[in-house]
Structures are given as structure tokens and as C-alpha cells.
Amino acid sequence: MGAEEFQFGGPIVWWPTPELVERSNLKRFMEHHGIASFDELMQRSTQDVGWFWEAVLADLDIRFDRPYERILDTSRGIAWARWCVGGQLNIVRNCLDKWIGTPAQNRAAVRWEGEEGLTRVLTYADLYREVNRMANALRRLGLKKGDVIAIYMPMVPEIVVALLAIAKIGGIILPLFSGYGAQAIVTRLVDAEAKALFTADGFYRRGHIVPMKDIADEAVAHTPSVEHVIIVRRTANESIGWETGRDHWWHDIVEGRPRQNAASETEPTDAEDPLMVIYTSGTTGRPKGAVHTHCGFPIKSAQDMAHGLDVQPLDTLYWVTDMGWMMGPWEVFGTTLLGATMMIYDGAPDYPDPGRLWELVERHGVTILGISPTLVRALMRYGDDYVTQRDLSSLRILGSTGEPWNPDPWLWFFNTVGGGRLPIINYSGGTEVSGGIVMGNVLRPLKPAAFSAPVPGMAADVVDDEGHSVRGQVGELIVRQPWIGMTRGFWKDPERYIQTYWSRFPDVWVHGDWAAVDEDGLWYILGRSDDTIKVAGKRLGPAEVESVLVGHPAVAEAAAIGIPDPLKGQEVMCFCVLRPGYAPHDDLREELKERVAQHLGKALKPREVKFVRDLPKTRNAKVMRRVIRAAYLNQDPGDLSSLENPTAVEEIKMAI
């Protein structure tokens, strides 16, 4: 990708007001440490890493059961940095326990609305009580510290309770996207050897009930490690399957034991004990399980919220997400560590009409709204009226993540939703990062689609192929220093972790994004530099799609790529080589598309399936997806000298 492919810079459209700067978390943090400017903060936070993260822990009032002996240990190398060494910390004490007995216990922790119009509010005291009850229930089922417990649920208040209850007993949280098909769930449950699964009888989407328990049952049937399934009654679906001894209604296991449910011990855990495994797809092989710890992911989440989004205790944050994507747990841990309010919604954001999202903001007093460029592109098609007829005066910050912006939808979000007054805090990083590498903030001006800078504490840079810093041109996004939220490796696969992030340049994290910095020091993310497909912010490895396709008796080989889509950022496009005896036809094409949707989720259904006689491969049989994508899009495929079968490139162009 060359510099000529991106229009850098442009006019500054937002400047921070003195009032916003003065009341901001960043200004307070800098004044406390005698730091005069944001540039000075960036320099100090990335050159004295230990000092910075100790300062963050103190600023967040993170309380340890046993003090740590050393903030950072890199004796095994930067890639295997250990944090808060010797400390004992279960993060739930800081998310919930410390608020009890203070005025914060009466503040809303969770505001919820369902697609059908039901609403609920849990205060911090309510959430503390419900987490205790579920923690006791999990222990009665024999679940304990170190057990992996999966969450495959709609966005209802119980999903927050489940996540924190798992952490409270010292279990390891395994969040799963609610739109996954059974095969995608099986892959993750089996790899993590999950002992239990939270799910629901179903959930509502566009007025219909999605039979979630049926999908969970199909997955658990192929996962022998799962001993218990806990089901929330969401839709009163009477037709669900049931396995006695394995299946438990949520309400049955938490009710009727008032004395036992009054309190629950928070399990002592080391600061570096695993808290969560979140799976993220790469370009090859099975999904990667990013391992996060009690002193890692939650701290980074809260720091990004405080320093980037300026989240304060009286804020209500609504990030349009799912608990299976990083931003779900991020919202839970970040808001509760800061004592703020999270808003969650279970339903389609444009149902029953395109004004639903703006109604949610108005009804629940949302002050910070996070949304993907994909959703903005979808909603702006309906015009301004759905927005302007709602009172959005509660909003003070807008946020975005998921995929790169283009200027027109950014400006619509800025002007129509934000009235030209509110900053759009653009946010980009990833599951393995626990949040952002680059991010907006309330101290620096903004241009459309830009990021203010790296997040404080992130020693980010943009480099060329030799690893040299570049400005004014496109390069690889890298990080030169460890940070507290960095994944502690991939679950049971340390070599793959090193190969993925640390193998290109010595002691440098190579993130896999194209990035650039303009003449005014603003940053831009321009897309993935690898083959990962990203549909509406959901990362998908080509291998996951391809394995589903070749499971069909007609398909001998398959390749999946991401192609541009004006609404979703990317859509899945598949190319299949058929086995002898099978001929291309439209019925087979539709059957294969539905097969992918069934196994991986409707959101990941391919736009098209094309049939070819061969796929471009290297001599060691590696399918060249980069070449396939370029050929299909009629772009320059680059160097083809490594191809064993260069004529296959023409096959892609002529695919039927």
C-alpha cells in the first residue's frame, strides 16, 4: 500500500473547549504528576513504562489483597512481560466490593433495554448481590478456580452478572459471540476445555425468537468437557431441549437460599492469574485464544476509558457491541472499575425503525455513545429526521471502533448526531491489546477519520519494511514497549503468539494494521495488513470459512477473502474448487452460502460463492489469498513469481 492511496490530513473540524479540558481525567492526571503537555505525557509514559503503569494503578484506586513486589518483570523478554509481580488481586474486589458501603452503591451500574421494550436497572448494590448469588451457585455445582466457563448469551443484565461471578470464584471467562453457529462455538469450547456454559432459551431479533439453546445444545453435544449448562429464561421458549443433571435454569440455582446467597467469598487470585480467554481469528489455522489476567485487561480497559473517552463516575456509557467481542468485557470491566454506568441493549439497533438507537440514547440518558462506522453507514441512509427528532442533549462524547472510517459517514456522525460540537473518539487496537493502540482524546483537535495519538503508555510507531519510522506515508503499525493489557500469550500455543506478533522485528510488536501519521501528527488506521476478514467489526479467519466449505462433499478446496462493502466494511467472498462428479450450479452456490451461515452465524454469510478449477498457490501449497483478492478486484496482484500455477489467477477473474 503506498502513500498515494490515502488522502492525508484535511481540515481540523473539532477543537477542545477550555471547559472540557479543565474537567477532564487527562488534565487531572497530568497536573497530579507535574506534566505540562500531552506530548510530555506520551514521552514519559513510553520511556518510563513502570512509572506510568504504577501511576495508572494508583489513579484507578486498584486495591491489592497482597501488594506486588515489582510492577514489571521482563526477564523472559518483552513478549513475556509479567506485571504486578507477587501481588494478589481478584479484580472483582475493585469492580464491585469496594463500592459497597459508599454512596456509589446506590448508583446505576447497569441500564438495560430489550428489543420488546422491557427495561431494568441494577445499582452497584444490586449487581454485587446478584454476582454473589451466582458465585455461590457456581460453587455448588462444583465449579472452582481455574475452570473455564463460557458465556453464550444475549445482552441481558444476567450476562454482566455471569461474567463477574466467574471472575469472583477465580474461574476463567470464555466470552462467545451470540451470533455464532454451533461449529464456531465447538471450536472454542473444545480448545479451552470449558467446564460449563451460560446461555439462554432464546433472544429477540427483529420481532422473532432466535432459538439460542438449540444452537448451544448442538455445540455441547460435541464438547465432552462441558458438565453444566446454565440457562436464562429470556423468551419463555417452551420448546427447548433439556438434559437432566447437565441443564439448570438460572433462577432455580440462585433462588431459595437467602442465607447462603447473602455473601460470597471473592476467591484469592494472583495478579497474573488468568481471568479470561477471548478468541480472535487470524489468517490461518484455528482461532487464537488471547489470555488475559486480573491485572491486565481490566486495567487497560479502564485506563482507555478514563484517558481517551474521559469516562467519569456520573457518565452512562453505551457501546453497541456483543459480549463475545472484546468491547463487551471491556465495557463491563472499564465502567465498574471507574464506578460509572454501562448501558446494554438486547435487540437490533434499527428495529422496529431506524430511530431505535437514538431513542435508547434519549431514554437512558447516555452520555458517551460508541458505534461502528458500519452502523453509521447503515443509519445515515435513512436521513437526519430519525436523529433530530430525539433529544440527544445528554451526549457529551462520541466514540467509534471496528474498522476504518471514510470521511462522509464520519462527518454525518459528527454534524448530525454530535451537532458539530462533540468529539468522535476514534479507537483502534484489538483483543490481544485489551483496548487501543491509537485513540482520540479531549485535549487535542480532530480531523475526520483521524486519531489524536497513541493511547498514553502505548509506544506506537509507523514503520517501513525495514522497521524504520515513517511519517506522511503508509506503513506497519508497531509497538516498541510492553503495556499492562498485552495478552499473556495464546491459550496452549506460545509459539503461535511469538510468530504472530514478535517474529518480524526484534522486541517489536507488529500489529498487522496499515497506519499513517500526517503533517499535524494525527494518526490514521487504513485496514489490516494481513488476510483477516473483518465484517462489520467482527474479525474472521479465512480458515474458519474454508473449513466449513470443504466439509461439504462437493468441495475439494476453498479460499475465503474479504472484499469492500460500503456498509459492513468488508463482506466474505468465497472461491471453491469442486470434486470430480460435481458441476457448478446456483442451487449448490446457495447451499454453500447457507452452510457457512449455519456454522459460523448469519452475520458472516458470504456475499457470493464462485466456482473455479484451481486456486493460486505457492510451491509449498499455500493458497495466496492476497493474489485472489487482487485478481477479483482487478488490482495489481504484485509479485507472482512464487506461484506454482499462475494461470489460476485468470481463473479467479473469470470465476462463475
N, C-alpha and C positions, 0 to 999 in steps of 0.2 A: 504494500500500500504506500503510495507516495504522497508528498505534501500537497501536490496539485489536486488531490481528490477531496480536499476538505477546505472549506472557506473559513479561515481563522478569523477570530476577533469579531468585528462589528461593533455597534454602539453599546455603551453601558446603558441599561434601562432601569436599574434599581440602585439606589444609594441608601445606606443605613441611616436612619434618623438618630439624632442625639439621644432621644428618649429610649429607643430600642437598645442602643449601645450601652447606655448607662445602667439599665436594669438587667443586662444580660449576664448569664453564668460565666461566659468567657471573660468579660471585663472584670467581674469579681475575682475570678481565679487568678488573672494576671496581676491585679492590684495586690492580692494577698501575697504573691511571690515577687513583688517588685519588678515586674516585667512591663516594659513601656509600650511594646508594639506586638502585633500578631507575628511579624517576621521574627522578632526576637524570641517569641514563644516557640515558633517552629524550629528555630535553630537550637534552642536549649533542650526542647523535648526530644529531639532526634540525636543530639550529641551526648546528652546525659540521660540515657534511657532509664536507668534505675531511679534517678531522682524524680523523673516525670511520673512514672507509674506509682511510686510511693506517694507523690503529691495527689494523684488521682484517687488512690485508695482513701487517703485522709479526707479529701474533698467530698467523696461519696459517703463518708462515715461508715466504711466497711469494718465491721467488728469481727474479730477472730476469737475463737474459743481458746486457741493457743497461739501466741504471737509467732510470726515467722522469724526465722533466724537470718534470712538473706532474701532480698527482693528478687534477685535474678542469678541464675547459675547457667553459664554457657560452656561448662567444662566438656560437654559432649558435642559442642559445636552449636552454631546459631540455630540450625534447623531443629535441634532438640532442646531448645531453651526451656528451663524449668523456672517457675515463678513462685514467690511466697514460700520458699523452701523451708520445710519444718513446721509450717503453720497448719493449724487445724481450723477449717472453715466449712460449714454447710451453708450455702448461700441463702437457703430459705430463712434462716435466722434474720438476715438482713432485708429480705423481701417482705416478710410478714411479722415475725416475732417481735422485732424491735419497735414496731409501730403500736403494739398493744399496750394500753395504759397511757398513751399520749393522745392529744387531740386528733392526730391523724387517723386513729382507729375508726372515727365516725365519717371520714371522707370516703367518697365512692372510689373503690378500686376497679370495679368492672361495671360498665354500662353495656347492656346488650339489647339487641332487637332481632327478631326473627322475620323471615320473609312474610309470614302470615300476619304480622303486626303485633305480636306479643313483645313485651319489654320486661326487663328485670334489671335491678341494680344490686350489686353486692358491695357493702362497705369493706374496709380493711378488716374490721372485726368479723363480719360475715365470712369473708374469704378465709380468714385464719381458722374459724370454727369448721368450715367445710373441708378445708385441707386436713385438719386434724382428724376429722371423721373418716375421710377416705384413707389417710395414712394408717389408721387403726385397722380398717377393713382389709387393706393390702397385707398387713402383718398377719391378720387372722387367716388369710389364705395361704400363708407360708412364704410370702414374698419378702425379700430381705435385701440388705446392702449388696451391691454388685450385680443384682439381677437386671437384665434388660427388659423393659416394659414398653411396649409400643402404643402409640396413640393414633388411631384412625377414626376420626370423629369430625362432625360438622363444627362450625364455630359457635358453640353454645357455652354458657358460663362454666359448665362442667369440664370443658377442655382445659380451662385455666386451673381448675381445682386438681384435675388429674396430673397435669404437668408438675405442679408444685408438690403434690403428695408423693409422686415418685421420687423427686429430689429429697423430700423430707426424710424418707426411710433409707436414703443412701442408694436408691436404685439408679439405673441409667436410662434416661429418657430416649425413646426412639420415635420421633415425630414422622408421620406419613401423610402425604397429600391426600385430601379427602376425595379427589377425583381419580385416584389410581384404580386401575383394573387389578384383578386378582394376581396376575403373574408379576406385576411390578411390586406388589406387596410381598409375595412369597420370596422374591429375590432378596429383599431387605430383611425380612424376618429370619430367614434361614442363615444368612450371613452373620447376623448379630446374635443368633441363638436366643431369640426372645422367649421369655418365660410366660408373658401374659400380654393381652391386647385389650385396650379400651376401644369400644366402638359404639354405634347407636343403631336403633331399629331401622332408621332411615332418616332422610332430611328432605327439605323442600327446595326445589329449583323450578322457578317459573310456574308455580302452581301445581307441580307434580311431585310425587314422592319418589325419591331415589332409594332403592332397597339396599341400604348400606350393609346390613347384617348378612344378606345373601352373599355379597362380594367377600366380606370378612370370613364367612364360613368356608367358601371355596379356597381362600388363601390358607386358612388354618388347617384345612384338611391335608395340605402338603407341607405343613410345618410341624414336625413332631415335637419340637421343643416347647411349643405353647401349651401350657397347662390350664390357663384360666382366660376366659373372655368375659369382660365386664361391659354391660350394655346399658346405655342411657335410653330411656323412653322419650323419644323426640316427637314421633308422629303417631303414636298409638297404632302402629302397624301390627295387626294381629296374625299375619301370615308368616312370621319369621320362623326359621328352623331353630331347634333347641337341642342341645346335648347336655343332659343332666350330669352334674358333677363338674362339668367344664364351664358352662354358661351361668352367669349371675346377673340379675338385674341390679343396676346401680343402687336403686332405692332400697332394695332388700338387704344389701350388705352394709349400708350405713345407718339404717333406721333401727329403732327399738333397743338401743344400748346407750342410754343417756350418760351413765357414769363412765363407761369406757370411752365414750366419744368426747367427753368434756375436755380432754387434753391428750396430747400425743408427744412423745419424746422426739425431738429432732435428732436424727442419727448423727453421731460424730463422724466427720469425714475429713481427710486431709485436703488441704487447699488444691492439690493436684490430682485428687481422685476424679475418675471420670464422672461427669454429670450428664452427658448427652452424646449420642452419635447421630449426626444428620447426614443422610446420604445425598450425594451430589454426583451427577453423571459427568463422565469425561468422554473423550472421543473413542476410546477403545475399552474393551473388557467390561467387567461387571461394575455397577455403581460403586463409588468410593465413599466409605463411611468416615466422615471427618469427626475426630474425637475431640470433645471439649470438656473442660474441667470447671470446678466450682469457682476458682479464682480467675477464670479465663473469659469465656463467652459472656457471662452476665456483666462483668466489669466493663468490657469493651462496649457492650450494648448501651449501658447507662452513660458511659463517657461520651459516646457519639451523640446520644440524645441530648446530653447537657451542653456539650461544646458546639455541636452542629445545629441541632433543632431548637436549642435553648429551652428544653422542656423544664418546667418548674412545677412545684407541688400542686398548684391550682389549675394546671393545664389538663385538658382532655384530649388525648391522642387517639386518632383513628387512622390506622394504616390498613388499606384494603389488601388483605393477604389471607393466607391459609396457614394453619399451624404446621403443615408439612413442609413449608418453605421457611427459610431462615428468618424471615421477617416476623413470623408468628411468635416463636420463642423469644426473639429479640424484643418484641412489643411487651411481652409478659415480664421478662426479667428487667428490662430497662425502666418501665413505668413503676414497677413495685419497688425497685431499689431507690428511685427518686421520690417515692410517695405520691406519684401522680395518678391520673385515672386513665385506664385504657377503655376504648370503645370497640366492641366487636359486633359484627353483623353476620347472620347466617341466612344468606339468600343471594340472588342475583342483583348486582348494583343498579341495574336498569329495569327492574321489574316492580310493579306492573307497568311502569312507564320510565322514560329516561330521566325523570326528575327524582328518582328514589334516593340517589346518593346525596343530593343537596337537601332533601328532606331530613335525612339522617343527621347531617351537619346541624341543621336548624333545631331539630327536636332535642338533640342531646348536647347542644352547646359545645360542639367540637371546636377546639382552639388550634389544633395542629392536624392537618389532613395530609396523609401520604397516599399517593396514587401513582400508577404506572403510566408512562407515555401511551401504551396500548389502550388503556381505558379512556384516557383523554381523547385520543383519536376517535374512539368509538362514540363518545358522548357529544363531541363538538359537531358531529354530523346533524344533530337534531336542533342546532341553533342555540341562541342565547336565552330564549324565554324560560326554559326549564330552570336555568340558573338564576336569572334576575328576579323571578317571582318568589324566590326564597330569601329569607333574612339570614345572610351569611356573616353578619357583623361580629359573631363570636370568633371567627377565624383571625389568627394573627401570624401564622406561619403555614406555608405550603411546602410539601415535600414530594420527592419523586425518586423512584428506583425501578429497576427491572431490565431496561435496555436503553440504548442511546436515543436521545431526542432528535427531532429536526425542528427548525425554528418556528414554523407556523403553529403547530399544536402547543408548543411552549408558550408562545405569545398569547394564544387563546386562553390558556390556563392562567397566565399572569394577568391579563387585562379583564377577561370576563369573570373569572372566579375570584381573583385577587384584587380586582379593581385598580390594577396598576400600582398598588401600594404594598402588597405583601411579597416578601422574598420567596422564591422557589428554591428550597434547599435540596439541590440535586445530590444524589447519594449513590456511590458505586464501590463495591468491594466484593464480598461473597461469603458463602457458607464457611469456607475454610478460614476466613478472616475474622469472623464474628461480627461483621459490620463493614465499615467503609475504609477504603484506602484514600479516596478523594471525596470531598464533600463541600457543600456550601456552608456559610456561617453568617451571623448577623453583623459582623464587623467589616466585611469587605463588599464592594459593589459587585453587581452581577451583569453578565451579558446573556442573551438567550442561549440555552442548552449548555451553559458553562458550569463548572465547579469553581468555587473560590480558591481552593488549595487542597493539598493533602490534609487529612484529619490530624490535629496535633498528636504527636507521638508516632506518626507513620512517616518513616524516612523514605518517601516515594521519589521516583525519578522516572524520566522517559529516556530510553537509550536506543542506540542503533544496533545493528547486528553484531558489532564488536563489543557492545556493553558501554559505549561512551555516551555521556549525557548529550541530548539534543534538544533544541528549542526551535519553534517555528516549523517543525516537520513532524511527521507521524513516526512513532517508534513503539517499542515494547514498554509496558508499564511494569516497573520493578520496585522492590522494597529492599533497602540495604541494612536495616536493623530489625531485631526481633521486637514483637509487641505482645502485650499480655493476652490478647484474644486469639493469637495464632493457634491453629489446630495443633494438637499434640501428636499428629500423625494420622494415618488412615487405619481403621479398625483391622487388626490382624494382617496388615500389609505395609510395613515400614518402607520397604524398597520402592514400592509404587509412589509413596509420598515423596521420597527424595527425588525419584525420577521426574515426577510431575512438576515440582516447584524449584528444586535446588540443583538440577543437573546441568544447566546451561552456562551459568557464570558462578565462580567460587563465592560461597557465602552470600548469595543474592537470590531473593525470592522473585521468580519470574511468573507474573500473574496470568498471562495468557490473554491480555487485552491490548488492542491498539489504543494509544493515547497521544495527546499533543498538549503543548503549552504555548499560548500565544504571546504577543509582544507585551501585553499588560500583565502577564503572569497568571492568567486564568487557564484552567485545565479543561480538557475535553476527553471523553471516552468515545471511541469510534467503532467498537464492536470487538468480538472475540478474534484472537489471532490463531485459534485452533479450530477444530471441526465441530465443536459443541453446537448443538441446535438450541435456540432459545425462543420458545413460543410463548408470547405474552408474559415474559419474565420467568417462565419455567424452563430450566435447563434440562436437556435431554441428550443422552449419549446416543450417537448413531447405532452403536452395537445393540442397544436395547430394542430399537425398532427392527433392526435387521434380524435379530434372533427370533422375533415373533414371525417375521415374514418367511424365513427359511424353515420354520416349523410347519408350514403348510406343505402338503405332499406335492404341490405343483412347482414349488420354488426351489431352485438349486442354489442360487446366490442372490444376494440383495445388497444394495447400498442406499443409505438414507442421508440426505443433506438438508440444510436449512436454506430456504430462498426468501428473498424480501417480501414482506407483506405490509401494506400501508396501515393496517390496524394492529396486528399482532407483533410487528417487528420482524418475525420470521414465521414461516409455515414449513411443515415437513413435506419433502418431495422424495419419492422412493423409485428406485430402478431395480427391476427384477429380471434375472435370467431363469427361464423356465426349464424344467426337467424334460427329457425326451418323452414324447407322447402327449404333451400339453401344448395347446396353442393359445396365443393371446386373444382374449375376448372381454367385452365390457362386464359380463357377469363376474368373471374371475377378478377383474380390476376392483369392482365394488366389494367383493368378498374379502379381498386382502385389506382394503381400507377399513372395513368394519372389524376385521380381525385385530388390527393394530388398536383401534378404538376400544375394543372389548378388553384387550390385555393391558393396555397402558393408560386408558382413560380417554373419554370423548374429546377432551381439550387437545389431545395430541394426535387426533385423526389426521392422516396425510391429506394434503390438498389433492394429490394425484399419485397414481401408481403407473409408471411407464415400463414397457417391456423391451428388453434389449437382448442381443445374442451374446454379449460379452461386457465385462466391466474393466475399465483401465486399472492395471495392476503393475506393481514393480516386480522385479525378478524374484524377490522373496515372497511374492503373492500378497503383498499389502495392497488393499484397494485404495486408490488415490482419490479420496473424496474431494480434495481441493480441485483436482482436474475435472472431476464430474461436475462440480458446481460451476466452474468457469465455463465449461463447454455448454452446459444447459443454458446459462445466462448470456451466452455469446460474448464472453470476456476472454482476455488473453490467458490461456492456461499455464503460461510460464514454461519452464524447462521440462521437456517430455523425455529427456534422454534416459531416465531411469525406467521408463515404461517397457514392459515386456511385450505389450500389444498396443502400439499407438493407434492402430485402426479402430480400437474401441472408443476413442474419443469421438469419432464420427458417428458411431452407434448412438452415443448419448444425444448428439444433436438431431439425429433422425428418429429418436425413440417414438414409439407409437403408444 
